[in-house]
Every structure is written in structure tokens, then in C-alpha cells.
């Protein structure tokens, strides 16, 4: 099994793959237009792991001014999916079969998601993820099961097509 991601996402200027696993780039056809809409950014990806970051802003919060649980769930789901695809070298895409989340503390500021593939076989992948806030507190944890599929014909919808 591949090495897990580092305990924290790298700070500016640090190498993307501190875990010994070589960092890779997802091909353009594996971009996620919904993450682009939210403003999430790739924070590193390697064999069986992925990181995504999102800066909180008012339109992504709940009535308490904290990052909405739906946004956090989306970050867990999509980052685990990236880890599952990275496990296969982005030769296959995935669909979520099941994702479970536990929300542990309110999210505000920059949210960093760390996900890793922890098992599975030819057709499925099991992943886990956590979201950390700017102070390193755990905001949420998730586990997910993903089914491997052939990539969509022609790739994903380009983000610029979203109006």
C-alpha cells in the first residue's frame, strides 16, 4: 500500500510530497467543476493520497458563520475520490458508493483536506479523510467506498462552461 499523506499539508515553498510518495498531477479530464465552483484548490496528490484546500467565505457558511456541513461533506467525498483515482494512476475514474462523515468542530478560515486510500480491490477502493482548520484542529473525519469506472468519454465538463 502507498504511504499516507503527511500529517499536515505543506506550507508555501515546501515540497508537495513529504511522505516519500512521488507527487503526481491529475490529468485535465479529471478536474471537478463543482470543486472549481466552490473555489477549492489542489494541495497535492500522489499514489493513493490527495489533499485539497478551501478558503472559507460568507457564501459557504451556515447561519452560525461556520463552513456549512454540506461543503465539508463535499470536500471529504471529492478528496477521497481523488485519492482513489490516484491509487490507480488516474487510469480510472470513480463514483461514490457510500460516504460517512463525523463533524467534530466548527470550520472557519482555510480548510485543508487530507485523504488516503486504505484498501479495496480491482473494482472498489476504501478511503479515509480528515479536514483540518488553519490552526490544525480536526473539523471533520470521513470514510468512503468508491467504485472504479472507465473515465467519461471526452473527459469532464470544463470549468469555464459553468455560468
RORO-56782 format. One line per 5 residues: number of its first residue (from 0); their letters; for each residue z, y, x of N, C-alpha, C, O. Coordinates in Angstrom, 3 decimals, decimal comma. Example, Ala and Ser with C-alpha at 12.3 -4.5 7.8 and 13.67 -1.06 7.14 Angstrom:
2
0	AS	7,800:-5,690:13,190:7,800:-4,500:12,300:7,800:-3,300:13,200:8,465:-3,319:14,236 ~ 7,080:-2,250:12,850:7,140:-1,060:13,670:7,870:0,030:12,900:8,039:1,138:13,409
END
This chain:
163
0	XXXXX	0,000:-1,184:0,849:0,000:0,000:0,000:0,000:1,236:0,886:0,558:1,213:1,983 ~ -0,617:2,309:0,422:-0,703:3,535:1,206:0,651:4,212:1,274:1,533:3,942:0,460 ~ 0,810:5,085:2,240:2,046:5,819:2,415:2,232:6,808:1,285:1,251:7,328:0,753 ~ 3,484:7,081:0,905:3,731:8,072:-0,145:3,477:9,476:0,379:3,415:9,686:1,590 ~ 3,329:10,443:-0,530:3,164:11,826:-0,082:4,458:12,307:0,550:5,507:11,688:0,369
5	XXXXX	4,395:13,408:1,293:5,610:13,941:1,882:6,599:14,331:0,797:6,226:14,492:-0,366 ~ 7,857:14,483:1,178:8,913:14,842:0,227:8,638:16,183:-0,443:9,052:16,396:-1,583 ~ 7,966:17,066:0,227:7,617:18,363:-0,364:6,176:18,680:0,004:5,628:18,146:0,968 ~ 5,589:19,547:-0,773:4,227:19,976:-0,475:4,266:20,857:0,767:5,270:21,522:1,024 ~ 3,178:20,866:1,544:3,185:21,666:2,771:3,196:23,154:2,466:2,669:23,605:1,450
10	XXXXX	3,809:23,903:3,371:3,754:25,360:3,273:2,456:25,822:3,897:1,795:25,068:4,612 ~ 2,099:27,047:3,629:0,858:27,601:4,164:0,788:27,398:5,669:1,733:27,711:6,395 ~ -0,341:26,871:6,130:-0,557:26,652:7,546:-0,185:25,265:8,025:-0,544:24,890:9,141 ~ 0,550:24,463:7,188:0,897:23,107:7,578:-0,249:22,170:7,256:-1,034:22,451:6,350 ~ -0,366:21,057:7,977:-1,413:20,089:7,660:-1,219:19,509:6,268:-0,090:19,404:5,788
15	XXXXX	-2,310:19,135:5,620:-2,256:18,615:4,261:-1,720:17,199:4,198:-1,197:16,805:3,155 ~ -1,822:16,418:5,256:-1,423:15,016:5,210:-0,355:14,727:6,243:-0,656:14,241:7,333 ~ 0,903:15,025:5,906:2,006:14,781:6,814:2,485:13,332:6,732:3,281:12,909:7,570 ~ 2,029:12,575:5,764:2,520:11,223:5,533:1,813:10,191:6,391:2,085:8,997:6,264 ~ 0,924:10,616:7,248:0,193:9,669:8,063:-1,096:9,215:7,402:-1,995:8,722:8,084
20	XXXXX	-1,204:9,368:6,095:-2,440:9,045:5,390:-3,417:10,179:5,552:-3,048:11,346:5,422 ~ -4,637:9,856:5,830:-5,648:10,869:6,070:-5,975:11,606:4,775:-6,256:10,969:3,760 ~ -5,944:12,934:4,795:-6,289:13,725:3,624:-7,765:13,535:3,305:-8,593:13,396:4,206 ~ -8,083:13,530:2,027:-9,466:13,395:1,569:-9,742:14,484:0,553:-8,816:15,128:0,061 ~ -10,989:14,691:0,242:-11,370:15,644:-0,789:-12,001:14,899:-1,943:-12,821:14,002:-1,748
25	XXXXX	-11,611:15,277:-3,146:-12,248:14,707:-4,330:-13,655:15,273:-4,441:-13,858:16,470:-4,236 ~ -14,634:14,425:-4,763:-15,985:14,948:-4,956:-16,019:15,925:-6,132:-15,191:15,826:-7,038 ~ -16,964:16,867:-6,129:-17,037:17,855:-7,207:-17,092:17,233:-8,599:-16,592:17,831:-9,551 ~ -17,683:16,054:-8,741:-17,789:15,445:-10,067:-16,437:14,969:-10,592:-16,334:14,594:-11,760 ~ -15,398:14,977:-9,756:-14,071:14,552:-10,191:-13,165:15,745:-10,470:-11,954:15,577:-10,617
30	XXXXX	-13,730:16,938:-10,545:-12,936:18,112:-10,915:-12,504:17,994:-12,355:-13,192:17,368:-13,163 ~ -11,379:18,585:-12,687:-10,844:18,536:-14,039:-10,897:19,934:-14,648:-10,109:20,798:-14,266 ~ -11,811:20,170:-15,588:-11,941:21,511:-16,175:-10,654:22,016:-16,833:-10,400:23,220:-16,834 ~ -9,835:21,111:-17,396:-8,595:21,546:-18,039:-7,609:22,089:-17,004:-6,925:23,080:-17,260 ~ -7,533:21,449:-15,842:-6,665:21,978:-14,784:-7,167:23,333:-14,309:-6,371:24,223:-14,011
35	XXXXX	-8,493:23,493:-14,237:-9,062:24,794:-13,871:-8,659:25,857:-14,891:-8,323:26,981:-14,520 ~ -8,694:25,501:-16,165:-8,310:26,431:-17,228:-6,843:26,850:-17,082:-6,504:28,017:-17,278 ~ -5,980:25,896:-16,738:-4,563:26,203:-16,553:-4,307:27,021:-15,293:-3,306:27,731:-15,201 ~ -5,213:26,921:-14,323:-5,028:27,613:-13,057:-4,370:26,744:-11,998:-3,896:27,261:-10,985 ~ -4,331:25,439:-12,211:-3,755:24,519:-11,229:-4,698:24,379:-10,040:-5,917:24,461:-10,188
40	XXXXX	-4,123:24,169:-8,869:-4,926:24,032:-7,661:-4,567:22,737:-6,928:-3,432:22,262:-6,976 ~ -5,571:22,188:-6,251:-5,386:21,006:-5,427:-4,472:21,380:-4,266:-4,716:22,365:-3,570 ~ -3,417:20,588:-4,061:-2,469:20,863:-2,985:-2,465:19,718:-1,974:-1,535:19,587:-1,178 ~ -3,514:18,890:-2,011:-3,647:17,783:-1,076:-3,889:16,478:-1,804:-3,373:16,255:-2,899 ~ -4,678:15,620:-1,186:-4,954:14,297:-1,749:-5,282:13,359:-0,590:-5,948:13,750:0,368
45	XXXXX	-4,815:12,139:-0,686:-5,069:11,137:0,335:-5,034:9,757:-0,291:-4,890:9,643:-1,508 ~ -5,161:8,716:0,498:-5,219:7,354:-0,056:-3,980:7,019:-0,893:-2,908:6,753:-0,350 ~ -4,140:7,035:-2,208:-3,059:6,675:-3,123:-2,052:7,760:-3,422:-1,010:7,474:-4,011 ~ -2,318:8,978:-3,046:-1,407:10,070:-3,378:-2,183:11,350:-3,667:-3,329:11,510:-3,249 ~ -1,533:12,255:-4,388:-2,146:13,546:-4,707:-1,050:14,572:-4,968:0,062:14,236:-5,376
50	XXXXX	-1,394:15,827:-4,722:-0,492:16,940:-5,036:-1,296:18,028:-5,732:-2,453:18,277:-5,393 ~ -0,674:18,663:-6,698:-1,274:19,780:-7,436:-0,198:20,847:-7,561:0,985:20,525:-7,676 ~ -0,595:22,109:-7,541:0,352:23,214:-7,697:-0,127:24,136:-8,817:-1,325:24,268:-9,065 ~ 0,832:24,765:-9,484:0,529:25,697:-10,568:1,555:26,816:-10,545:2,760:26,567:-10,518 ~ 1,071:28,049:-10,556:1,957:29,203:-10,681:2,160:29,501:-12,155:1,199:29,664:-12,907
55	XXXXX	3,416:29,570:-12,558:3,738:29,871:-13,956:3,272:31,281:-14,297:3,280:32,182:-13,458 ~ 2,868:31,444:-15,549:2,533:32,768:-16,068:2,896:32,776:-17,550:3,035:31,705:-18,140 ~ 3,052:33,927:-18,164:3,588:34,009:-19,528:2,879:33,126:-20,558:3,540:32,561:-21,429 ~ 1,561:32,995:-20,481:0,845:32,212:-21,490:1,052:30,709:-21,349:0,593:29,946:-22,198 ~ 1,732:30,270:-20,295:2,017:28,840:-20,101:3,480:28,499:-20,387:3,934:27,392:-20,095
60	XXXXX	4,217:29,461:-20,962:5,650:29,241:-21,183:5,967:28,978:-22,654:5,155:29,217:-23,548 ~ 7,181:28,477:-22,865:7,692:28,261:-24,224:8,480:29,493:-24,670:8,477:30,518:-23,988 ~ 9,144:29,390:-25,800:9,874:30,545:-26,338:11,067:30,948:-25,474:11,626:32,028:-25,668 ~ 11,464:30,104:-24,529:12,575:30,402:-23,630:12,098:30,995:-22,310:12,906:31,276:-21,424 ~ 10,780:31,185:-22,178:10,236:31,772:-20,970:10,094:30,789:-19,816:9,887:31,201:-18,674
65	XXXXX	10,201:29,512:-20,097:10,051:28,464:-19,072:8,730:27,749:-19,292:8,168:27,803:-20,386 ~ 8,222:27,071:-18,247:6,945:26,375:-18,361:7,021:25,373:-19,515:7,952:24,571:-19,592 ~ 6,048:25,428:-20,395:6,003:24,569:-21,582:5,932:23,099:-21,182:5,247:22,739:-20,225 ~ 6,646:22,255:-21,921:6,649:20,825:-21,643:5,260:20,207:-21,687:4,987:19,263:-20,945 ~ 4,387:20,710:-22,528:3,014:20,200:-22,587:2,249:20,475:-21,305:1,427:19,663:-20,881
70	XXXXX	2,516:21,614:-20,689:1,892:21,941:-19,405:2,426:20,992:-18,330:1,663:20,471:-17,517 ~ 3,751:20,773:-18,336:4,349:19,865:-17,352:3,804:18,446:-17,523:3,498:17,772:-16,539 ~ 3,683:17,999:-18,769:3,149:16,659:-19,038:1,703:16,557:-18,548:1,314:15,544:-17,965 ~ 0,918:17,593:-18,781:-0,462:17,616:-18,289:-0,501:17,508:-16,773:-1,312:16,763:-16,224 ~ 0,373:18,249:-16,090:0,409:18,198:-14,627:0,773:16,802:-14,131:0,163:16,304:-13,184
75	XXXXX	1,761:16,166:-14,761:2,136:14,805:-14,369:0,961:13,850:-14,565:0,603:13,100:-13,657 ~ 0,367:13,882:-15,754:-0,730:12,972:-16,103:-1,915:13,136:-15,158:-2,406:12,154:-14,602 ~ -2,369:14,351:-14,977:-3,590:14,565:-14,202:-3,376:14,360:-12,701:-4,294:13,930:-12,003 ~ -2,180:14,661:-12,197:-1,921:14,440:-10,778:-1,799:12,941:-10,492:-2,281:12,465:-9,464 ~ -1,158:12,200:-11,395:-1,106:10,743:-11,222:-2,508:10,148:-11,307:-2,830:9,221:-10,564
80	XXXXX	-3,340:10,664:-12,196:-4,718:10,178:-12,296:-5,467:10,418:-10,985:-6,230:9,558:-10,542 ~ -5,258:11,573:-10,365:-5,902:11,860:-9,067:-5,424:10,873:-8,009:-6,218:10,403:-7,194 ~ -4,116:10,553:-8,017:-3,585:9,580:-7,048:-4,225:8,210:-7,267:-4,564:7,516:-6,308 ~ -4,388:7,825:-8,535:-5,021:6,532:-8,847:-6,470:6,510:-8,369:-6,919:5,522:-7,787 ~ -7,202:7,597:-8,612:-8,597:7,653:-8,157:-8,681:7,686:-6,633:-9,571:7,072:-6,045
85	XXXXX	-7,754:8,403:-5,995:-7,737:8,474:-4,531:-7,452:7,099:-3,934:-7,930:6,782:-2,844 ~ -6,678:6,288:-4,641:-6,398:4,919:-4,174:-7,691:4,113:-4,019:-7,781:3,238:-3,159 ~ -8,682:4,411:-4,849:-9,981:3,731:-4,813:-11,038:4,569:-4,097:-12,231:4,292:-4,217 ~ -10,615:5,579:-3,362:-11,568:6,408:-2,629:-12,494:7,194:-3,535:-13,609:7,528:-3,134 ~ -12,058:7,498:-4,746:-12,838:8,236:-5,744:-14,149:7,540:-6,084:-15,111:8,196:-6,483
90	XXXXX	-14,198:6,222:-5,929:-15,378:5,465:-6,364:-15,339:5,224:-7,872:-16,377:4,991:-8,492 ~ -14,134:5,279:-8,466:-13,953:5,053:-9,898:-13,187:6,217:-10,494:-12,440:6,905:-9,799 ~ -13,378:6,431:-11,794:-12,538:7,401:-12,500:-11,464:6,608:-13,245:-11,451:5,379:-13,188 ~ -10,583:7,291:-13,928:-9,530:6,623:-14,693:-9,366:7,280:-16,049:-9,751:8,431:-16,257 ~ -8,782:6,519:-16,967:-8,280:7,056:-18,225:-6,814:6,654:-18,320:-6,413:5,597:-17,831
95	XXXXX	-6,031:7,501:-18,948:-4,607:7,219:-19,108:-4,410:6,177:-20,194:-4,960:6,296:-21,288 ~ -3,620:5,152:-19,886:-3,224:4,161:-20,890:-1,873:4,552:-21,456:-1,653:4,463:-22,664 ~ -0,972:4,982:-20,596:0,353:5,416:-21,032:0,994:6,289:-19,985:0,899:6,012:-18,790 ~ 1,652:7,355:-20,437:2,365:8,252:-19,539:3,703:8,579:-20,194:3,762:8,930:-21,373 ~ 4,766:8,461:-19,421:6,110:8,782:-19,895:6,688:9,848:-18,984:6,529:9,785:-17,765
100	XXXXX	7,357:10,822:-19,573:7,935:11,910:-18,785:9,389:12,121:-19,159:9,790:11,926:-20,306 ~ 10,165:12,521:-18,176:11,536:12,971:-18,384:11,615:14,389:-17,847:11,263:14,649:-16,696 ~ 12,081:15,303:-18,688:12,213:16,705:-18,308:13,655:16,933:-17,883:14,573:16,762:-18,685 ~ 13,862:17,320:-16,620:15,200:17,347:-16,042:15,794:18,739:-15,893:17,014:18,895:-15,929 ~ 14,952:19,752:-15,726:15,438:21,127:-15,634:14,308:22,065:-16,021:13,139:21,680:-15,973
105	XXXXX	14,646:23,308:-16,408:13,595:24,245:-16,816:12,672:24,596:-15,655:13,117:24,745:-14,517 ~ 11,396:24,724:-15,953:10,414:25,072:-14,935:10,072:26,545:-14,982:9,802:27,099:-16,048 ~ 10,084:27,176:-13,816:9,617:28,558:-13,702:9,086:28,748:-12,297:9,392:27,970:-11,394 ~ 8,293:29,780:-12,122:7,701:30,027:-10,807:6,647:28,988:-10,469:6,019:28,423:-11,364 ~ 6,451:28,735:-9,192:5,430:27,778:-8,729:5,933:26,351:-8,952:7,031:25,987:-8,533
110	XXXXX	5,102:25,559:-9,621:5,385:24,148:-9,873:4,512:23,329:-8,932:3,300:23,537:-8,869 ~ 5,123:22,397:-8,198:4,374:21,517:-7,284:4,566:20,087:-7,744:5,691:19,614:-7,904 ~ 3,459:19,410:-7,952:3,485:18,036:-8,433:3,105:17,111:-7,280:2,138:17,359:-6,560 ~ 3,880:16,048:-7,121:3,599:15,023:-6,124:3,459:13,708:-6,873:4,343:13,338:-7,645 ~ 2,364:13,000:-6,657:2,139:11,722:-7,341:1,691:10,682:-6,332:1,073:11,004:-5,317
115	XXXXX	2,012:9,434:-6,625:1,539:8,350:-5,769:1,296:7,104:-6,599:1,981:6,849:-7,589 ~ 0,313:6,339:-6,176:0,025:5,040:-6,775:1,047:4,060:-6,215:1,259:3,999:-5,004 ~ 1,684:3,288:-7,109:2,740:2,378:-6,666:2,417:0,913:-6,946:3,203:0,033:-6,595 ~ 1,279:0,639:-7,570:0,911:-0,755:-7,823:-0,308:-0,840:-8,716:-0,965:0,161:-9,002 ~ -0,597:-2,055:-9,150:-1,742:-2,284:-10,010:-2,674:-3,306:-9,407:-2,327:-3,999:-8,451
120	XXXXX	-3,851:-3,391:-9,971:-4,825:-4,367:-9,514:-6,228:-3,809:-9,568:-6,456:-2,630:-9,297 ~ -7,190:-4,692:-9,929:-8,594:-4,272:-9,982:-8,879:-3,292:-11,113:-9,699:-2,387:-10,961 ~ -8,205:-3,469:-12,247:-8,565:-2,670:-13,421:-7,524:-1,630:-13,824:-7,828:-0,734:-14,612 ~ -6,306:-1,731:-13,299:-5,272:-0,759:-13,663:-4,531:-0,281:-12,422:-4,551:-0,928:-11,375 ~ -3,879:0,863:-12,566:-3,084:1,435:-11,486:-1,802:2,005:-12,087:-1,835:2,675:-13,119
125	XXXXX	-0,688:1,736:-11,442:0,612:2,269:-11,855:0,975:3,387:-10,890:0,847:3,241:-9,674 ~ 1,433:4,511:-11,452:1,743:5,689:-10,646:3,084:6,275:-11,041:3,608:6,018:-12,125 ~ 3,625:7,070:-10,131:4,820:7,855:-10,428:4,601:9,256:-9,878:3,822:9,460:-8,947 ~ 5,307:10,223:-10,475:5,149:11,618:-10,039:6,417:12,392:-10,324:7,237:12,006:-11,158 ~ 6,557:13,497:-9,607:7,631:14,428:-9,917:7,117:15,845:-9,716:6,204:16,103:-8,932
130	XXXXX	7,740:16,747:-10,457:7,419:18,172:-10,349:8,627:18,871:-9,764:9,753:18,697:-10,230 ~ 8,375:19,665:-8,735:9,418:20,453:-8,090:9,145:21,932:-8,317:7,991:22,362:-8,328 ~ 10,220:22,720:-8,501:10,039:24,162:-8,624:10,060:24,797:-7,233:10,155:24,095:-6,226 ~ 9,972:26,105:-7,184:9,882:26,817:-5,909:11,113:26,594:-5,029:11,022:26,694:-3,805 ~ 12,260:26,295:-5,638:13,489:26,055:-4,876:13,666:24,580:-4,517:14,669:24,209:-3,907
135	XXXXX	12,699:23,735:-4,891:12,783:22,320:-4,578:13,552:21,487:-5,588:13,790:20,303:-5,352 ~ 13,950:22,087:-6,719:14,645:21,335:-7,776:13,645:20,485:-8,540:12,508:20,898:-8,765 ~ 14,073:19,304:-8,933:13,213:18,436:-9,731:13,196:18,954:-11,164:14,238:19,048:-11,813 ~ 12,010:19,287:-11,648:11,812:19,789:-13,005:11,512:18,625:-13,954:12,049:18,569:-15,060 ~ 10,661:17,704:-13,522:10,274:16,569:-14,371:9,854:15,397:-13,497:9,426:15,567:-12,355
140	XXXXX	9,991:14,198:-14,069:9,509:12,966:-13,429:8,662:12,228:-14,438:8,896:12,318:-15,644 ~ 7,680:11,501:-13,947:6,822:10,749:-14,847:6,355:9,451:-14,224:6,312:9,304:-13,002 ~ 6,005:8,513:-15,088:5,340:7,275:-14,679:4,127:7,112:-15,576:4,132:7,535:-16,732 ~ 3,090:6,496:-15,034:1,870:6,337:-15,817:1,113:5,083:-15,451:1,225:4,561:-14,342 ~ 0,336:4,610:-16,418:-0,570:3,483:-16,225:-1,974:3,981:-16,518:-2,216:4,629:-17,537
145	XXXXX	-2,898:3,672:-15,616:-4,254:4,184:-15,705:-5,247:3,039:-15,592:-5,059:2,115:-14,801 ~ -6,305:3,109:-16,389:-7,366:2,105:-16,378:-8,542:2,661:-15,594:-9,007:3,772:-15,851 ~ -9,018:1,878:-14,637:-10,186:2,289:-13,860:-11,453:2,143:-14,694:-11,596:1,200:-15,471 ~ -12,368:3,093:-14,518:-13,668:3,094:-15,201:-14,725:3,599:-14,232:-14,428:4,204:-13,202 ~ -15,979:3,326:-14,605:-17,073:3,940:-13,853:-17,013:5,439:-14,092:-16,643:5,880:-15,180
150	XXXXX	-17,378:6,233:-13,078:-17,397:7,683:-13,283:-18,396:8,058:-14,378:-19,378:7,347:-14,586 ~ -18,152:9,174:-15,082:-19,096:9,589:-16,120:-20,467:9,889:-15,521:-20,567:10,405:-14,408 ~ -21,517:9,563:-16,265:-22,886:9,880:-15,828:-23,019:11,385:-15,677:-22,667:12,135:-16,586 ~ -23,517:11,823:-14,551:-23,714:13,256:-14,331:-22,449:13,999:-13,951:-22,485:15,215:-13,768 ~ -21,329:13,296:-13,828:-20,073:13,935:-13,435:-19,405:14,658:-14,585:-19,838:14,575:-15,734
155	XXXXX	-18,359:15,355:-14,257:-17,578:16,085:-15,253:-18,265:17,395:-15,625:-19,170:17,853:-14,927 ~ -17,827:17,987:-16,724:-18,332:19,295:-17,143:-17,926:20,329:-16,113:-16,747:20,412:-15,770 ~ -18,862:21,123:-15,606:-18,492:22,144:-14,612:-17,531:23,159:-15,227:-17,704:23,547:-16,383 ~ -16,516:23,597:-14,471:-15,528:24,541:-14,993:-16,130:25,822:-15,509:-15,612:26,394:-16,468 ~ -17,222:26,304:-14,901:-17,819:27,561:-15,350:-18,409:27,457:-16,759:-18,786:28,474:-17,340
160	XXX	-18,496:26,241:-17,320:-19,026:26,086:-18,678:-17,961:26,392:-19,731:-18,268:26,461:-20,921 ~ -16,716:26,575:-19,301:-15,632:26,855:-20,246:-15,597:28,355:-20,499:-15,485:29,147:-19,564 ~ -15,689:28,723:-21,710:-15,640:30,151:-22,053:-14,328:30,476:-22,707:-14,088:31,627:-23,072
END
